[in-house]
Amino acid sequence: MRTILAVALLSASGLFAQKSPNAGYWQQHVNYKMDVSVDVKTFKYTGKQQLVYTNNSPDTLRRVFYHLYNNAFQPNSEMDARLQAIADPDSRMVITTKVGDKTTKTSRIAPLKPNETGYLNITNFKQDNVAAKTIVSGTILEVTLAKPILPHSSTTFTLDFDAQVPLQIRRSGRNSADGIALSMTQWYPKMAEYDFEGWHADPYIGREFHGVWGDFDVNITIDKTYTIGGSGYLQNKNEIGKGYEDAGVTVEIPKKAKTLTWHFFAPNVHDFAWGADPEYIHDKIIGENSVELHFFYKNKPEFLDNWKRLQPKTAEILAYYDKNVGPYPYKQYSVVQGGDGGMEYAMCTLITGGRSFGSLVGTTAHEFAHSWFQHILATNESKHYWMDEGFTSYISDLAMDAVLPPKVKEDEAPESPFKGAYDNYFYLVKSGKEQPLTTHADRYNSNTAYSIAAYSKGEIFLAQLGYVIGEEKLAQTLKRYFADYKFTHPTPNDIKRTAEKVSGAELDWYLTDWCQTTNTIDYSIKEVKEAGANTTITLERIGLMPMPIDIIVAYSDGTQESFYVPLNLMHYTKDNPFPKLKRTVLKEWDWAHPTFTFTINKPKDAIRIMAIDPSETMADVNKANNLYSK
């Protein structure tokens, strides 16, 4: 049985050591100890929390902030107000009614009764055994410290809390549509992050998260009929049973006992989540590098077959990510039925189970990928959501293409796994509702614009980067990014600098235009003109965003060749993406000149077809003008 000591030794050995190539980098650290008691009849719970907070910053802190996420699920909360104000609220969080031609969407939070809301009340807050002043503002607890926390010093906070699990509306809640009793996410008083930008005490209105790295030591006392699956390693397997116990050990629970206490330890994570239900089936298989893959799902006929078939696919997905990003550093991961849709957490995910097999595998692939792109590479999700959701979408689409490839007719070429992302992005551009990726996740005018920006435009950042520096260099970039920045909080500049170090290209222009503006890419073949025995080609840059250009020319005699136009801003020539074709590298095209002309040493009549970006991985918003044919 893995003990706390064993995990602590693993942590101390360097597996989880903070490591960043950025000079002067620092991050805060937390150690949580929590004892929680749950009343499954009233859906209320009480707890005590001890938090050792280490200030690794160069700053003296005179106050700290905690997140109280449960408070969002109350009438007139900021989350409720946002649902009522936004033009396209999350369909899971509203009640849709239609009378005649009129459709009305009403917040599901607004009509909650007192016994249906969520809340998290804090009492007896102390710093090093001295009372500290606290103020609650919605989902944020502000604490004026009893004494300042000096740079490179630690302090201990203790508090009591009582809480109520809300009806399942978004992520956290009780009695979900799948019939899961408890989806316990964002359930505890959680220290807000303080980094080089200062405090990130954002109110919770339903978007993303940011957390402090640390260890979680959690005791959960609950009705003995319930099974728990979630973050961390169960420390008392042989007391609990429920499919956790070591082989050959008989677990005997005293008949008079009404509850069991589950003891979990999660090392070096920035969140802790769990699901609980009296009808959970618990299966376990062993994946790559002896990682235990746990599955918790409702014992109902409509779920059984798909959840059994999911298990070997999850092992394949783990192996794919290990190979293409980096080794999963923990020895456990749990797929837990619960919540709404799917949401990633430390060492686990909570997803709904009543879906097709393909959807179940696809959702698991996406949420599991978040273990790399969020729970190991922990970007600030509120500010850099596109690095979280977009990079996850990129690698999970590739994984799905490998472990559950789509059926393709013999006479058809397979679609790019990124086609959906590009189609979504083009739709957003045409809608006129696009906002820059630097927009805070909470500040988007619509959910549609946010979702396409986060998932699709973020995914294209990587897919298109493969076009810019070459696919092999992109693959190397992802592995080095993981190796250099794991267990830290990387920023957009970090992925850019990693790609620059791997490739040798200058990429500031790429990060700036794609992420900080809504500039679009639009190149055209403006003119194909006969020049004696030769042909002159004039290309035009119509959009504001510059790019290097790949061109393939197919001739009437059946031969083909490629041409490459480097971008002067890059100071770089990528490897030939079409190694079977002769390639001519032309002179650089500087951004200030809207046109570029070059010569082909063949007559115009010899040219059958010419195409800009035949791979279609450049996000050119008007592909119609990328093609010339006679």
HELIX and SHEET records of a PDB file:
HELIX    1   1 ILE A    4  LEU A   10  1                                   7    
HELIX    2   2 SER A   11  LEU A   15  3                                   5    
HELIX    3   3 TYR A   69  ALA A   72  5                                   4    
HELIX    4   4 GLU A   78  ALA A   85  1                                   8    
HELIX    5   5 SER A   91  MET A   93  5                                   3    
HELIX    6   6 LYS A  237  ILE A  240  1                                   4    
HELIX    7   7 GLU A  288  SER A  290  5                                   3    
HELIX    8   8 PRO A  301  ASN A  324  1                                  24    
HELIX    9   9 PHE A  357  ALA A  369  1                                  13    
HELIX   10  10 TYR A  385  TYR A  385  1                                   1    
HELIX   11  11 TRP A  386  GLY A  390  3                                   5    
HELIX   12  12 PHE A  391  VAL A  403  1                                  13    
HELIX   13  13 LYS A  419  SER A  431  1                                  13    
HELIX   14  14 ALA A  441  ARG A  443  5                                   3    
HELIX   15  15 ASN A  447  SER A  451  1                                   5    
HELIX   16  16 ILE A  452  LYS A  457  3                                   6    
HELIX   17  17 GLY A  458  ILE A  469  1                                  12    
HELIX   18  18 GLU A  471  TYR A  485  1                                  15    
HELIX   19  19 PRO A  492  SER A  503  1                                  12    
HELIX   20  20 ASP A  508  GLN A  516  1                                   9    
HELIX   21  21 LYS A  604  ALA A  606  5                                   3    
HELIX   22  22 LYS A  623  ASN A  626  5                                   4    
SHEET    1   A 8 VAL A 130  ALA A 131  0                                        
SHEET    2   A 8 TYR A 119  GLN A 127 -1                                        
SHEET    3   A 8 SER A 153  GLN A 164 -1                                        
SHEET    4   A 8 LYS A  44  ASN A  55 -1                                        
SHEET    5   A 8 HIS A  29  ASP A  39 -1                                        
SHEET    6   A 8 GLY A 214  ASP A 223  1                                        
SHEET    7   A 8 THR A 259  VAL A 269 -1                                        
SHEET    8   A 8 TYR A 233  LEU A 234 -1                                        
SHEET    1   B 4 LYS A 133  SER A 137  0                                        
SHEET    2   B 4 ILE A 140  ILE A 149 -1                                        
SHEET    3   B 4 LEU A  61  HIS A  67 -1                                        
SHEET    4   B 4 LYS A 190  MET A 191 -1                                        
SHEET    1   C 2 VAL A  94  VAL A  99  0                                        
SHEET    2   C 2 LYS A 102  SER A 107 -1                                        
SHEET    1   D 4 GLY A 173  ARG A 174  0                                        
SHEET    2   D 4 LEU A 182  MET A 184 -1                                        
SHEET    3   D 4 TRP A 274  ASP A 277 -1                                        
SHEET    4   D 4 THR A 227  GLY A 230 -1                                        
SHEET    1   E 2 GLU A 193  ASP A 195  0                                        
SHEET    2   E 2 GLY A 198  HIS A 200 -1                                        
SHEET    1   F 5 TYR A 280  ILE A 286  0                                        
SHEET    2   F 5 GLU A 292  LYS A 298 -1                                        
SHEET    3   F 5 GLN A 332  GLN A 337  1                                        
SHEET    4   F 5 CYS A 348  ILE A 351  1                                        
SHEET    5   F 5 GLY A 342  TYR A 345 -1                                        
SHEET    1   G 3 TYR A 523  ALA A 531  0                                        
SHEET    2   G 3 ASN A 534  ARG A 541 -1                                        
SHEET    3   G 3 THR A 595  ILE A 600 -1                                        
SHEET    1   H 5 LYS A 582  VAL A 585  0                                        
SHEET    2   H 5 GLN A 560  VAL A 565  1                                        
SHEET    3   H 5 ILE A 549  TYR A 555 -1                                        
SHEET    4   H 5 ILE A 607  ILE A 612 -1                                        
SHEET    5   H 5 LEU A 627  SER A 629 -1                                        
END                                                                             
